[in-house]
Amino acid sequence: MFWSSCQRLPQGSLYKGGRIGDNNGMNRLLLYGGVGLLIEVFWTGAYSMIAGDARLTATTYLWMMPIYGFFGMVSERLHERIRTYPVLVRGLVWAGFIFVVEYACGYLLRVFLGVCPWDYSSAAYAVDGLIRLDYAPAWFSLGLLFEHLHDYLSLNTIGQRERPLR
């Protein structure tokens, strides 16, 4: 039901494609995956700096590439649905959505692989070791940042050849 309602985009939408079947879908999937990995490396590196690690050790997991890519593709549709909402509401929607995706992906990895790459079990506000509720401000901000990336990609569609100048 949710997915089918997200397929009907509002009139005047900036959205110009990006479905996985489109000719630019794979490029978007890879771009979102790469951006997600990059953000995670900076996040974990900043955390190691705060923890006093002079090496600024940063980590991520290869499983995250398709997770971030898929998240980006699905989130484009959600962004179109909430585009006109106030920023506070959009940020709360993003935080909740990211929690749901993170929990679901972690749960599925745990079921199929027997382990989830991230483990928040020792954190004070962890839920089943899969999500941390104290990350809500980060997810709020990340969702709003994602909106700018989506708008940029919608206006500058990647994976399409430009027309030659005549």
VENKARA-V266462 format. One record per backbone hydrogen bond with DSSP energy under -0.5 kcal/mol. CO is the residue of the C=O (numbers start at 1). NH is the residue of the N-H. E is the energy in kcal/mol with one decimal. If there is no record, write none. Layout:
co=CO nh=NH e=E
co=CO nh=NH e=E
//
This chain:
co=1 nh=5 e=-2.0
co=2 nh=6 e=-1.7
co=3 nh=7 e=-0.8
co=4 nh=7 e=-0.6
co=4 nh=8 e=-0.5
co=5 nh=8 e=-0.6
co=7 nh=9 e=-1.1
co=10 nh=13 e=-1.3
co=19 nh=22 e=-1.9
co=22 nh=25 e=-1.3
co=22 nh=26 e=-0.5
co=24 nh=28 e=-2.2
co=25 nh=29 e=-2.6
co=26 nh=30 e=-2.5
co=27 nh=31 e=-2.5
co=28 nh=32 e=-3.2
co=29 nh=33 e=-2.2
co=30 nh=34 e=-2.7
co=31 nh=35 e=-2.8
co=32 nh=36 e=-2.5
co=33 nh=37 e=-2.2
co=34 nh=38 e=-2.4
co=35 nh=39 e=-2.7
co=36 nh=40 e=-2.4
co=37 nh=41 e=-2.4
co=38 nh=42 e=-2.3
co=39 nh=43 e=-2.7
co=40 nh=44 e=-2.8
co=41 nh=45 e=-2.2
co=42 nh=46 e=-2.5
co=43 nh=47 e=-2.1
co=44 nh=48 e=-2.0
co=45 nh=49 e=-1.7
co=46 nh=50 e=-2.3
co=47 nh=51 e=-2.0
co=48 nh=53 e=-3.1
co=49 nh=52 e=-1.4
co=52 nh=54 e=-0.9
co=53 nh=56 e=-1.8
co=61 nh=64 e=-2.1
co=62 nh=65 e=-1.1
co=62 nh=66 e=-0.6
co=63 nh=67 e=-1.2
co=64 nh=68 e=-3.4
co=65 nh=69 e=-2.4
co=66 nh=70 e=-2.8
co=67 nh=71 e=-2.7
co=68 nh=72 e=-2.6
co=69 nh=73 e=-2.0
co=70 nh=74 e=-2.5
co=71 nh=75 e=-2.6
co=72 nh=76 e=-1.2
co=73 nh=77 e=-0.7
co=74 nh=77 e=-0.7
co=74 nh=78 e=-1.3
co=75 nh=79 e=-3.0
co=76 nh=80 e=-1.8
co=77 nh=81 e=-1.4
co=78 nh=82 e=-1.8
co=79 nh=83 e=-1.1
co=82 nh=85 e=-2.1
co=86 nh=90 e=-2.5
co=87 nh=91 e=-2.7
co=88 nh=92 e=-1.9
co=89 nh=93 e=-2.5
co=90 nh=94 e=-2.7
co=91 nh=95 e=-2.5
co=92 nh=96 e=-2.4
co=93 nh=97 e=-2.8
co=94 nh=98 e=-3.0
co=95 nh=99 e=-2.2
co=96 nh=100 e=-2.3
co=97 nh=101 e=-2.6
co=98 nh=102 e=-3.0
co=99 nh=103 e=-2.7
co=100 nh=104 e=-2.7
co=101 nh=105 e=-2.8
co=102 nh=106 e=-2.4
co=103 nh=107 e=-2.8
co=104 nh=108 e=-2.6
co=105 nh=109 e=-2.6
co=106 nh=110 e=-2.2
co=107 nh=111 e=-2.4
co=108 nh=112 e=-2.8
co=109 nh=113 e=-2.8
co=109 nh=114 e=-0.7
co=109 nh=115 e=-0.8
co=110 nh=114 e=-1.0
co=120 nh=123 e=-2.1
co=123 nh=126 e=-1.1
co=125 nh=133 e=-2.7
co=126 nh=128 e=-0.6
co=127 nh=130 e=-2.2
co=127 nh=131 e=-1.2
co=129 nh=120 e=-2.4
co=131 nh=127 e=-2.4
co=131 nh=133 e=-0.5
co=132 nh=135 e=-1.8
co=133 nh=136 e=-1.6
co=135 nh=139 e=-2.4
co=136 nh=140 e=-2.7
co=137 nh=141 e=-2.2
co=138 nh=142 e=-2.8
co=139 nh=143 e=-2.4
co=140 nh=144 e=-1.6
co=141 nh=145 e=-2.3
co=142 nh=146 e=-2.7
co=143 nh=147 e=-1.6
co=144 nh=148 e=-1.0
co=145 nh=148 e=-0.6
co=145 nh=149 e=-1.5
co=146 nh=150 e=-3.0
co=147 nh=151 e=-2.6
co=148 nh=152 e=-2.4
co=149 nh=153 e=-2.6
co=150 nh=154 e=-2.4
co=151 nh=155 e=-1.9
co=152 nh=156 e=-2.0
co=157 nh=160 e=-0.5
//
